[in-house]
Amino acid sequence: MSENVINVTKESWDKEVGPSSGLVMADFWATWCGPCRTIAPTVEELAKEYNGKAKFVKVNTDENPDLASRFKITGIPTLIFFKDGKPVDQVVGAVPKGQLKAKLDSLL
């Protein structure tokens, strides 16, 4: 994981994705998930491209089942977009980078 993507746990969630955090893209994933590994480099690239405009976090659903349950994660990867701590959009599955960029741009 790069310095632009923050690994978040139940304990650090409110600090990293709280009401004053602006736009955050949370990647819910697991180590055994092939599509999660496929999309990981895209998340890293977007984190570099949008550095200073949006925050990028990763949530391991196996290690943080409470967060997965809280946001009703039923399939991974699930990318949830938060604005000021509230979920505003989401994408399920390994989608093309252009689709994620379009979402980010529309929410900025």
Secondary structure, DSSP 8 states (H G I E B T S, - for coil): --TTEEE--TTTHHHHSSTTS-EEEEEEE-TT-HHHHHHHHHHHHHHHHTTTT-EEEEEETTT-HHHHHHTT--SSSEEEEEETTEEEEEEES---HHHHHHHHHHH-
